[in-house]
């Protein structure tokens, strides 16, 4: 049995590879609590992705949201103004804020996934701006893989297109439970309520086949800023929430599975012979110190001796956190093994049924 009682955590993890301990640190005021839980404001993070067909205005929407919520620094604005002038455009092209690759700016489309971080007084956000072009759909899958919510943009002029449906299906396959359909470019259809209702009806019929339980529709103009951050004066017939308000208030805590504890081991931390820790991200469930766990596939059992969240030893960890777990017994555990709660074992099988996203341009 290992003796970890005198181990100093920061030195233990000095040899751990980058990315194995990506969990956020607790609040500086110590408000993480004696039970090790982070305060709500520390873990109220919404990851969302944009999706839709090419030229539906995804990058412009993100730029508008950051601009109107005052999340763009002056030096960034100066660069945007310079880049817009070089392209011969009047005013500032907010889409250039996320279109970072040279090829993207030259072609005016998003190719790679662009991530942006911002926060308001109510919530923190990580945005994944994904490409709309069919050729780069695989990048959309990458960007949406960790999202809690997907914004599907639809050009009000063109209506629901094949790519609009495809991205809705992908969001459903990835288990995203919240979809916001932003009907964009309403300024180009004279802010028509009838046109908005047509798109709502068509996409609602389509989503009846998807495994998504929360779908909302918002008429917007990313270029003009209507209903993005501030309510639109051009659409008095719409009395719902703005897009930012929707993102700030959507409830995602119920989406997490806090029952079935599963911990795939990402890396074994062994800086010296007196310490053996197992690091990874908890995809579901909770675990506390002292609980009995089973190691798969060996079926060996032990008890949790310690849980470390970044530089803090905690008593409990839950889904979404990246932690290091130590056990009371010395058991041979390798990367790819799974630690689970002993009285809640997963089904073990040599077969599985899955829906696959085919990434190659050639047909299967």
Secondary structure, DSSP 4 states (H G I P E B T S, - for coil): ----TT--HHHHGGGSPTTS--PPPPPTTSTT-TT-PPPHHHH-EEEEEEEESTTSSHHHHHHHHHHHTT---HHHHHHHHHHHHHTT-SS--GGGGT--SHHHHHHTS--S-EEEEEE-SS-EEEEEE---SGGGHHHHHHHHTT-SEEEEEEETTT-S-HHHHHHHHHHHHTT--EEEEEEE-GGGGTT-HHHHHHHHHHHHHHHTTSS-SEEEEEE-BTTTTBTTTB--SS-TT--S--HHHHHHH---GGGS--SS-EEE--EEE-SSTT--EEEEE--B-EEETT-EEEEETTTEEEEEEEEEETTEEESEEETT-EEEEEESS-----TT-EEEETTSPPPP-S---------SSS--
